[in-house]
Amino acid sequence: MQLSRHANERSQQRAIPEMMIDLLLQFGSSERAGSGICKMFFDKPSRRRVKAYAGPLASFLEQHLDLYAVVSEENMKVITVGHRTERIARQ
C-alpha cells in the first residue's frame, strides 16, 4: 500500500488506522471518480466480506467502516482518505 504524503497526514488527522485503509483496498468497492482516479468505500457486500474475513473481531472494526479513499488507478496510490458523512452518489 502506497500512501501519498497528503493521505498520510489526513489519516493521522482523522484517526483512520492504516489497517482499515488496507482492508478498504482489499475488500472495498470502487467507483470511477474522474480521469485516472477512483473512490473506494465499504458498501453492504464489502462489509459482509470484511466480517467474514475478520470473524469475531468484526464487531471492533464496525466503527471504522464508514470511510472512503481516493486512489490513483494507475499505481493504486492512496491520494486521500476520510470519513463518509453521506451516501456515495452513484452515477
N, C-alpha and C positions, 0 to 999 in steps of 0.2 A: 504494500500500500504506500503510495506516494502522497504526501500532503504538501500543498503549497504553503508558503510562509503565512499567507492570509488565512488559510484553513486551519493551520496550527494555532494561530492567535485566536481565531474565533472559537475553536473547540475549547480552548482554555478559558476564554471569557464566558462562554455559555455553559461551561461544566458538562461537556459532552465527552465521555470516555472514548479513547481510541478503540477499545474493544467493540463499542457499539458501531463505530464507523466501519470496522472490519466486518461485523455482522451485516450491516447495511449493504456493503459492496458484495458480500457473498449471497445473501438471501433476498435483498430488496428488489422492488420493481423499479423499472426505469422508463422514462418518457423523454423523448427529444425535446429540447428547450431552445433550440436555435442551431446555428451552424457550428457543428463540432462539439456541442455540449449536451449533456442530458441531466435530468433531475432523477435522483434516486430517493425512494421513500418506502416505508413499510405500509402496504395495504393489507387487506384481510388474508389473502393467500400467503403472502410473505410472512405475516405474523404467525400463521399456523406452522410454516416451515421452521421459524425460529423456535417456537415452542416445542416442536418435535425434536429439534437438534439439542436444545438446552435441557430438556426433561424437567426435573424438579427445580432447577434454577430459573425456569421461565418466569415464575412469579416475581423474582427480584429484578428481572430485565424489563418487565412490563412498563415501568415508569419512564423508561428511556426510549420507547419505541416510537414516540411522536417526534421524529426528527427527519431532516432531509439533507441531501448533499448535492452539490452541483459538481459534476465530474466531466473532465475532458474525455471525449470518445476516442481520441487518437491514442493516448497513452494511459488512460484510466487514472489520471492525476486528479486528486480532490482539490477543487478550487475554493469552495467554501462549504460550511455546514451550519445548520441552525435548527431551532425547534419549530415544528409546524404549529401554527395557531389557527389555521383554517384548512379546509379541504384543498387538495390538489385539483386544479381545474383541468379536466380532460378536454383535449382538442379534437 
